[in-house]
Amino acid sequence: MKIRTILAGAALLIATISSAAPKYSVDEKLAPLPAGSITLTDYLQDDILNSLEHWNKSDDLPYKAFVEFFRTGRAKFALGEMWGKAVRSGSLLYRYTHDEELKAIMKETMEDMLTTQRSNGSFCCVPPEKQPDNKGGDFWERKYVLLGMLEYYTQIEQDPRVLKAMKEHADCILDQIGHAPKTELLTLGWSSNNIESATILEPMMWLYRVTGEQRYLDFSKYVVETGGAKGYDLIQQACDNVPPHKMGGTYPKAYEMLSFWEGLADYYRVTGDERVRKACFNLYENVRKDEITIIGNGGADQPYHPKVMGEAWDNTALEQTNPDIKRSMETCVGVTWMKYCYKLLCLTGDASIAENIEKYVYNGLLGAMKPEGDGFSYVNRLNGEKVTNSGWGWNFSGKQVTCCNLNGPIGLAFVPLIAVMQRADGPVVNLYNACKATASTPSGRAVELVIDTQYPRDGHISITVNPESREKFSLGLRIPEWCRDYKIKAKGCKRSAEGNYLTLTRKWKKGDRIEIDFTMECVYIPAPHGSNRAGDSFQALKWGPLVLARDENIDKDYDKPVTFEVKDGIVDVKRTAPTRPGTRMEFIVPTADGGSIRMVDFSSVDCWKGSHICTWMPL
């Protein structure tokens, strides 16, 4: 049974929005639940609502000023991206919350934006006579306008005026960009290889899926044939397993590269192009093993690309203990990696891909968020100054807004899409946060899952299965890779493995329960040995999915050498009441000299007022 049949067009991204929507060459194995089908509670819900109330719905997010860039121009390159990012996160959060105040904000800013359309159909920060704008980031900005409008059209309302505006905006791009006598795409952009301009691929593919109009697929084919970067065929480099930090020459910009690959994943799904499929999965695997650190993000300024200011692939998985690193792991990179993993998870139904998402959400994403909810750090560092608002952006009436402040909420908004998903034979659980979710059985009937747990504070999870009527179907459970031992009580179920999920199949009735116990251990992690020998003598700890860290706020010796009491790779930590308000988890950690230190989960360390963190601890 095809999953699109089950969801009847309700799923994000794979939705059939109009009767003209095209057929796909590749069927997805998983899809998000329809809008309004899941409500998280406790852990992650608190963060989503914190961001919603204090950022997306607050006066600190200057929607009118974002629109004004398109009316009167911008003072700095790429500032036109801000509106699309803000509308995208707002629209996705509305899909989850159905918050009417948020919907009103989205409708107001869309009405405002529609008044800025240029005479040639474009929404652009420069007038038609100056288009295409070479160094101003014109096509990066136009990409985000289109993404924002598409998200609005998909999640808020299918306003025909918005559809018309999107098509006119895209058609202007088609009129201007292409082979001679038009302007070649990769002659435009601010970077040395103009990779940012090639990211127009993702919204063009999305617009093709909405409209089914061939010219958008034809343009997407042109973008793919450029190879994605001036002077470099990134697709072929991925097929040849070139390491990410060596792709694209001196500018392997992580955020932009992943943004291009998001479009490639969509292109593969529509066309079935085997070369593109190979490139997509090769890049995923190489980023996962070469770039992703213990908190689930990647990119740094040492040792290969210091001029890219910590925003390039830099063999970061191996280099993460390099003491010369000053900037690393841009939030835009982590969120885009999360979204790319989501697309591959949908394509493959492979639970191991969701491991990357869990790692980033509980560590890197929450660790970058301001405690008050009003923004996100530009980068994350594992040692020293964990957070900063210093980076590309603009000051609006005393409030600094950066690209990462705007991308962080998008990461939060993707959590409900991923937590519980739909497979042809029934629901699957990816993230064990407490929630209520309504999925479908193979016959199309509703089945409610009630997940009761304190996860990740402990490893006990209770799932109550409430089908509309008795029916045989399957429930897929992701068994975390970090878990060395677990127990599951599920009476009358046939157990099997599919896509790295533990699949439980039976004839379910209302009130059937599953009890899961994941053994939560504190695992000792020795330092990877990168290019700098000074980085070899470090160590880290991880408790379940959570990376632990020493916090200067509670430990003046936070960065001093320490030797842990380790047995068979495990440190016998004890949970204790948090010292500070807002700390999620705190532990007493035994040391080899008979003493102990206190550590907390990485995301809880508040460094926004000048304190420091030590995640990789010196031996």
C-alpha positions in Angstrom: 0.0 0.0 0.0 1.4 3.4 -0.9 1.8 5.8 1.9 0.2 8.7 0.0 -3.0 6.7 -0.2 -3.0 6.3 3.6 -2.5 10.0 4.3 -4.8 11.1 1.5 -2.7 14.1 0.7 -2.4 15.5 4.2 1.3 15.2 4.8 3.9 18.0 4.6 6.1 18.3 1.5 4.7 15.1 -0.1 1.1 16.5 -0.1 -0.9 16.6 -3.3 -1.9 20.2 -3.1 -3.6 20.4 -6.5 -5.0 18.1 -9.1 -2.0 19.1 -11.3 0.5 17.7 -8.9 2.9 15.3 -10.6 3.5 11.7 -10.0 6.7 10.6 -8.3 9.3 8.1 -9.4 10.2 7.2 -5.9 7.6 6.4 -3.2 8.4 7.6 0.3 8.4 5.0 3.1 7.5 7.4 5.9 5.4 10.5 6.2 4.5 13.0 8.9 1.1 12.8 10.5 -1.5 15.2 9.3 -1.7 18.7 10.8 -3.1 18.7 14.3 -2.5 14.9 14.9 0.2 15.2 17.6 0.5 17.1 20.8 3.8 16.9 22.7 4.0 17.4 26.4 6.8 18.2 28.9 10.4 18.3 27.6 10.3 19.4 24.0 6.8 21.0 24.2 8.1 23.5 26.7 10.8 24.6 24.3 8.5 24.9 21.3 6.0 27.0 23.2 8.8 29.1 24.7 10.1 30.0 21.2 6.6 30.5 19.9 5.5 33.0 22.6 8.8 34.9 23.0 10.1 34.9 19.4 7.7 34.1 16.6 4.8 36.0 18.2 6.8 38.7 19.9 7.5 42.3 18.9 11.2 41.3 18.8 10.6 39.6 15.4 10.2 42.7 13.1 8.1 41.3 10.3 7.4 44.8 8.9 11.1 45.6 8.7 11.8 42.4 6.9 9.2 43.3 4.3 10.6 46.8 4.0 13.8 45.4 2.5 11.8 44.5 -0.6 10.2 47.9 -0.8 13.1 50.2 -0.2 16.2 48.0 -0.5 18.7 46.5 1.9 21.8 47.9 3.4 23.7 44.5 3.6 23.8 41.5 1.3 21.3 38.7 1.8 19.1 40.5 4.3 16.1 39.6 2.2 16.3 36.0 3.5 14.9 37.1 6.8 11.2 37.3 5.9 11.1 33.9 4.3 12.7 32.2 7.3 10.4 33.9 9.8 7.3 33.0 7.8 8.5 29.5 7.3 8.9 28.8 11.0 5.7 30.6 11.8 3.7 28.6 9.3 5.2 25.3 10.5 4.5 26.2 14.1 0.9 27.0 13.1 0.6 23.6 11.5 1.5 22.1 14.9 -0.3 24.5 17.3 -3.2 26.0 15.3 -2.5 29.2 17.3 -4.9 31.8 15.9 -2.8 34.7 17.0 0.2 33.3 15.1 -2.0 32.7 12.1 -3.1 36.3 12.1 0.5 37.4 12.3 1.3 35.2 9.2 -1.6 36.6 7.3 -0.8 40.2 8.0 2.9 39.8 6.9 1.8 38.0 3.8 -0.6 40.8 2.9 2.2 43.2 3.4 4.7 41.2 1.3 2.3 40.9 -1.6 2.3 44.8 -1.9 6.0 44.7 -2.7 5.9 42.7 -5.9 8.0 44.3 -8.7 6.7 45.1 -12.2 8.5 42.0 -13.5 6.8 39.7 -11.0 9.7 39.3 -8.7 9.9 39.9 -4.9 13.4 41.3 -4.8 15.4 43.8 -2.8 16.6 45.6 -5.9 14.5 47.0 -8.8 14.1 45.1 -12.1 16.8 47.2 -13.9 19.4 46.0 -11.4 18.4 42.3 -11.6 19.9 39.9 -11.3 21.9 41.3 -8.5 25.4 39.7 -8.5 27.0 40.1 -5.1 23.9 41.0 -3.1 22.7 37.4 -2.6 19.7 38.1 -4.8 18.9 34.4 -5.6 19.5 33.3 -2.0 16.9 35.9 -1.0 14.5 35.0 -3.7 14.8 31.4 -2.6 13.7 32.2 0.9 10.8 34.3 -0.4 9.6 31.3 -2.4 10.1 28.9 0.6 8.2 31.3 2.9 5.3 31.6 0.5 5.2 27.9 -0.2 5.2 27.1 3.5 2.4 29.6 4.0 0.4 28.2 1.1 0.8 24.7 2.4 0.2 25.3 6.1 -1.8 28.5 6.6 -4.2 28.8 3.6 -4.2 28.0 -0.1 -4.8 31.6 -1.2 -4.9 31.8 -5.0 -3.2 35.2 -4.8 -0.2 33.7 -3.1 0.0 30.9 -5.7 -0.2 33.4 -8.5 2.5 35.5 -6.8 4.8 32.5 -6.3 4.5 31.5 -10.0 5.2 35.1 -11.2 8.2 35.3 -8.9 9.5 32.0 -10.1 8.8 32.8 -13.8 10.9 36.0 -13.4 13.8 33.8 -12.4 13.2 31.5 -15.4 13.2 34.6 -17.6 16.5 35.9 -16.3 18.6 32.8 -15.5 19.8 30.0 -17.8 22.0 29.4 -20.8 23.0 32.4 -23.0 21.6 34.9 -23.8 20.3 34.6 -20.2 22.6 34.9 -17.2 24.2 31.7 -16.0 23.2 30.9 -12.4 26.7 30.3 -11.1 28.0 33.7 -12.2 25.8 35.1 -9.3 26.5 35.2 -5.6 28.8 36.6 -2.9 31.0 33.5 -2.4 34.0 32.3 -4.4 32.0 29.4 -5.9 28.5 30.9 -5.8 27.1 27.8 -4.1 24.3 29.9 -2.5 22.7 30.6 -5.8 22.2 26.9 -6.6 20.1 26.5 -3.5 17.2 27.9 -5.6 16.7 24.2 -6.5 14.7 23.3 -3.3 11.8 25.8 -3.8 11.7 25.2 -7.5 11.2 21.5 -6.9 8.5 22.3 -4.3 6.7 24.6 -6.7 6.8 21.9 -9.4 5.2 19.5 -6.9 2.5 22.0 -6.1 1.7 23.0 -9.7 2.9 20.1 -11.8 4.1 22.7 -14.4 6.9 21.3 -16.4 8.9 24.5 -16.7 9.8 24.4 -13.0 11.2 20.9 -13.3 13.1 21.9 -16.5 14.7 24.7 -14.6 15.5 22.4 -11.7 17.2 20.1 -14.2 19.3 23.0 -15.3 20.3 23.8 -11.7 21.3 20.2 -11.2 23.4 20.2 -14.4 25.4 23.1 -13.1 26.8 20.8 -10.4 26.0 23.3 -7.6 29.2 25.3 -7.4 31.2 27.4 -9.9 34.2 25.3 -11.0 33.1 22.2 -9.1 30.5 19.4 -9.8 29.5 18.8 -6.2 27.2 16.0 -7.2 30.1 14.1 -8.9 32.3 14.9 -5.9 29.8 13.3 -3.6 29.4 10.3 -6.0 33.2 9.9 -5.8 33.1 10.1 -1.9 35.2 13.3 -1.8 35.2 14.3 1.9 32.8 17.2 2.6 35.6 19.5 3.7 37.3 19.0 0.3 34.2 19.7 -1.8 33.7 23.0 -3.6 37.3 24.2 -3.3 38.1 26.8 -0.6 34.5 27.4 0.2 32.8 24.1 1.4 30.1 26.2 3.2 28.1 23.7 5.2 24.8 25.5 5.4 24.6 26.3 1.7 25.8 22.8 0.6 23.1 21.1 2.7 20.5 23.6 1.4 21.4 22.5 -2.2 21.2 18.9 -1.2 17.7 19.4 0.3 16.7 20.3 -3.3 18.6 17.3 -4.7 16.7 14.9 -2.4 13.4 16.3 -3.8 14.8 16.1 -7.4 15.6 12.4 -6.8 12.2 11.7 -5.5 10.5 13.1 -8.6 12.9 11.9 -11.2 14.5 8.7 -9.8 17.8 9.9 -11.1 20.3 7.2 -9.9 23.3 9.5 -9.9 21.5 12.0 -7.8 20.4 9.2 -5.4 24.0 8.1 -5.0 25.2 11.6 -4.4 22.4 12.2 -1.8 23.2 9.1 0.3 27.0 9.4 -0.1 26.9 13.0 1.2 24.7 12.0 4.1 27.1 9.2 5.1 30.2 11.3 4.7 28.8 14.2 6.7 27.5 11.8 9.4 30.9 10.2 9.9 33.3 13.1 9.1 31.5 16.2 10.3 28.9 15.5 13.0 30.1 16.0 16.6 28.8 14.6 19.8 26.1 17.3 20.0 24.8 16.5 16.5 26.1 19.5 14.5 29.2 20.2 12.4 31.5 22.7 10.9 34.4 24.6 12.4 37.2 27.1 11.6 40.1 24.7 12.1 42.3 23.4 10.6 41.3 23.6 6.9 39.1 26.7 6.4 39.7 29.4 9.0 38.6 32.1 6.5 35.1 30.7 6.4 34.6 31.7 10.1 33.5 28.3 11.5 30.8 27.8 8.9 32.6 25.4 6.6 32.9 21.6 6.8 36.2 21.1 8.4 36.5 17.3 9.2 34.8 18.4 12.5 34.0 15.0 13.9 37.7 14.3 14.1 38.7 17.9 14.9 36.1 18.6 17.6 38.7 18.6 20.4 41.1 20.8 18.5 41.9 23.6 21.0 42.5 26.1 18.2 38.8 26.1 17.2 37.3 29.5 17.9 34.0 29.2 16.0 32.0 26.1 15.2 28.7 24.5 14.5 26.5 27.2 13.1 22.8 26.7 14.1 21.8 27.2 10.5 23.9 24.1 9.7 22.4 22.0 12.5 18.8 22.8 11.5 19.5 22.2 7.8 21.2 18.9 8.6 18.2 17.9 10.7 15.8 18.8 7.8 18.0 16.9 5.3 18.0 13.8 7.5 14.2 14.2 7.7 13.9 14.0 3.9 16.1 10.9 3.8 14.2 9.3 6.6 11.0 9.8 4.6 12.6 8.3 1.5 14.1 5.3 3.2 12.1 4.5 6.4 15.5 3.8 8.0 15.4 4.5 11.7 19.1 4.9 12.0 18.8 8.3 10.2 16.6 9.5 13.0 19.5 9.0 15.4 21.1 12.1 13.9 17.9 14.0 14.6 17.6 12.9 18.2 21.3 13.7 18.8 20.9 17.2 17.5 17.5 18.1 19.0 18.4 17.2 22.6 21.9 18.6 22.5 22.8 21.1 19.7 19.4 22.6 19.0 18.2 23.1 22.6 21.8 24.0 23.6 21.7 26.9 21.2 18.4 28.3 22.4 18.2 31.3 24.7 16.6 30.4 28.0 14.0 33.1 27.5 13.1 31.7 24.1 13.9 34.9 22.2 16.4 33.5 19.8 19.3 31.1 19.2 23.0 31.3 19.3 24.9 31.8 16.0 27.3 29.0 16.8 27.9 26.4 19.5 31.2 25.7 21.0 31.9 22.6 23.1 34.5 24.3 25.4 34.8 27.9 26.5 32.2 30.4 25.2 29.4 28.1 24.2 27.1 30.7 22.6 27.2 34.0 20.8 24.9 36.3 18.9 27.9 37.6 16.9 27.6 36.8 13.2 25.8 37.8 10.0 22.6 39.7 10.7 21.1 43.1 11.3 20.2 45.3 14.3 16.5 46.2 14.4 15.8 48.9 17.0 18.5 47.5 19.4 17.6 43.9 18.8 20.2 41.8 16.9 18.6 39.4 14.5 20.8 36.8 12.8 20.2 34.0 10.3 20.5 31.5 13.2 17.9 33.3 15.3 15.5 32.7 12.4 16.5 29.1 11.6 16.4 27.8 15.2 12.6 27.8 15.4 12.4 25.9 12.1 14.3 23.1 13.9 11.8 23.1 16.7 8.9 23.1 14.3 10.2 20.0 12.6 10.1 18.0 15.9 6.4 17.2 15.8 6.8 16.1 12.1 9.4 13.5 13.2 8.4 12.3 16.7 5.7 9.9 15.4 5.3 9.2 11.7 3.2 7.1 9.4 4.3 3.9 7.6 2.1 1.8 5.3 1.6 -0.9 7.9 1.0 1.5 10.8 2.7 4.2 12.9 6.4 4.5 13.9 7.9 6.2 16.9 11.1 8.1 16.4 11.4 10.5 19.4 10.1 9.2 22.7 9.0 12.5 24.1 5.6 12.3 25.9 2.8 12.9 23.6 -0.6 12.0 22.2 -0.6 11.2 18.5 -3.3 10.0 16.0 -2.0 7.9 13.1 -3.7 5.5 10.6 -4.0 1.8 10.3 -3.6 0.1 6.9 -7.4 0.3 6.4 -7.3 4.0 7.0 -8.9 4.0 10.5 -7.6 6.1 13.3 -5.3 4.8 16.0 -4.3 6.9 18.9 -0.9 6.5 20.7 -0.5 7.9 24.2 3.2 8.0 25.1 3.7 8.4 28.8 7.3 9.0 29.8 9.9 11.3 31.4 12.3 10.5 28.6 15.1 11.5 28.3 15.2 12.0 32.0 14.8 8.2 32.3 14.4 5.3 30.0 11.0 4.0 30.9 8.3 4.5 28.3 4.7 3.4 28.4 2.7 3.4 25.1 -1.1 2.9 25.1 -2.5 1.9 21.8 -6.1 3.0 21.1 -7.4 1.9 17.7 -10.8 3.0 16.4 -11.7 -0.7 16.2 -9.9 -4.0 16.6 -7.5 -4.4 13.7 -4.2 -6.1 12.9 -1.4 -3.6 12.1 2.2 -2.9 13.0 3.8 -0.4 15.4 7.5 0.5 14.6 9.8 1.5 17.5 13.2 3.0 17.0 15.7 1.4 19.3 18.3 4.0 20.0 21.8 3.1 18.9 23.3 4.5 22.2 21.2 1.9 24.1 23.2 -1.3 24.9 20.3 -3.0 26.6 16.6 -2.7 26.7 13.4 -4.6 27.7 10.0 -4.4 26.0 6.8 -5.9 27.3 4.2 -6.3 24.5 1.8 -9.2 24.9 0.7 -11.1 21.9 2.9 -9.3 19.4 5.0 -10.8 16.6 8.4 -9.0 16.6 10.3 -8.3 13.5 12.7 -5.8 12.1 12.0 -3.4 9.3 14.1 -0.4 8.4 16.0 -0.7 11.7 12.7 -0.4 13.6 11.6 -3.0 16.0 8.2 -3.8 14.6 5.4 -5.2 16.8 2.5 -6.7 14.9 -0.8 -8.0 16.3 -4.5 -7.5 16.3 -4.7 -4.4 18.5 -7.6 -3.3 20.7 -8.2 -0.1 22.7 -6.1 0.0 25.9 -3.3 -2.3 24.8 0.0 -1.3 26.4 3.6 -1.5 25.6 6.2 -1.0 28.3 9.7 -0.1 27.3 12.8 0.2 29.4 15.9 1.6 27.8 19.0 1.2 30.0 20.3 4.7 30.6 24.1 4.5 31.1 26.8 7.2 31.3 29.2 6.3 28.5 32.8 7.4 28.6 34.0 8.8 25.2 37.7 9.3 24.5 38.8 12.1 22.3 39.1 11.6 18.5 42.6 12.2 17.3 42.6 15.0 14.7 45.4 17.0 13.3 46.4 18.8 16.5 48.0 16.5 19.1 47.0 19.1 21.8 43.4 17.8 21.3 44.2 14.2 22.1 44.0 14.3 25.9 40.3 15.0 26.3 37.3 13.0 27.3 33.5 13.4 27.3 30.5 11.7 28.9 27.1 10.9 27.5 24.0 9.8 29.4 21.5 8.1 27.2 21.0 10.6 24.3 22.3 13.6 26.4 25.8 14.9 26.3 27.0 16.0 29.7 29.2 19.1 30.5 30.8 21.0 33.3 29.1 24.3 34.0 31.1 27.3 35.3 27.8 28.6 36.9 28.0 25.8 39.5 31.7 24.7 39.3 34.6 27.2 39.5 36.9 24.3 38.5 34.9 23.6 35.4 37.9 23.4 33.0 40.4 21.6 35.3 41.8 18.2 34.5 39.8 15.2 35.9 40.1 11.4 35.9 36.8 9.5 36.0 36.2 6.2 37.6 35.4 4.1 34.6 34.5 0.4 34.4 33.9 -1.3 31.0 33.4 2.1 29.4 30.7 3.2 31.9 30.8 5.8 34.6 28.4 5.2 37.5 26.8 8.6 37.8 24.0 9.5 40.2 21.2 11.9 39.4 20.7 14.7 41.8 18.5 17.8 42.3 19.6 20.6 40.0 21.6 23.4 41.6 20.2 26.1 39.3 16.6 26.8 38.1 16.2 25.8 34.4 18.7 22.9 34.6 17.1 19.8 33.2 19.4 17.2 34.6 22.3 17.2 37.0 24.6 14.4 38.0 27.2 13.5 40.7 30.0 12.0 38.7 32.6 9.8 40.6 36.3 10.5 40.0 39.2 8.1 40.3 40.6 9.8 43.5 37.4 8.9 45.4 35.8 12.3 45.0 33.2 13.6 42.6 32.2 16.5 40.4 28.9 17.8 39.2 27.8 17.8 35.6 24.7 18.8 33.8 23.2 18.1 30.3 24.8 20.2 27.6 21.6 22.0 26.7 21.1 23.3 30.2 24.4 25.2 30.5 23.4 28.9 30.3 26.4 30.8 29.0 24.4 33.9 27.8 25.8 36.1 30.6 29.5 35.3 30.1 30.0 32.0 31.9 31.7 29.1 30.2 31.3 25.4 29.5 33.6 22.3 29.4 32.2 19.4 27.3 35.5 17.8 26.3 37.3 17.7 29.6 41.1 17.5 29.9 42.5 14.3 31.4 
